[in-house]
Amino acid sequence: MPGWKDPPPDPSKVWFNKSLEMSILLACNWSCTSCSAYSQFHSVGFVRKGTMTMEQIEYFIREMKDKNAFCGRIRILGGEPTLHSKFQELVKLLHAELVPNHIHCLEVITNGTNNTKFAGIENLVKVRVSGERDKQKHHVSSMAATPMSMGY
């Protein structure tokens, strides 16, 4: 079974990146002082503008298919991605439409506080929990796909 660092099994695919980070909302239920993942916005109206809609996810999927693109993995993040109101639906859609023809795997970076959100999708996505130890060094990512950077 190929890993996310392996090239696409179909040589006609355009391999644009090994890993893409998709920030699906700009909110978190933690308030880590060192975090750059928008935890300070969890109760502000700005969050609506920083939350990807299903239409935006569908547009991303169409673009991947139209360009015959391939990416090793897509990492779904936030803030805290499980706070997205359509988190499970979003994961199911990305998996159904993109695995294995356009990506090897989906991964979710979560703080682990909403584990019930993985019920029914645990076999579709790899989960990486950023726990208590990580609060001081909470990952800082160069988010390649955020609602703002994608023009939404």
Disulfide bonds with the S-S distance in Angstrom:
none
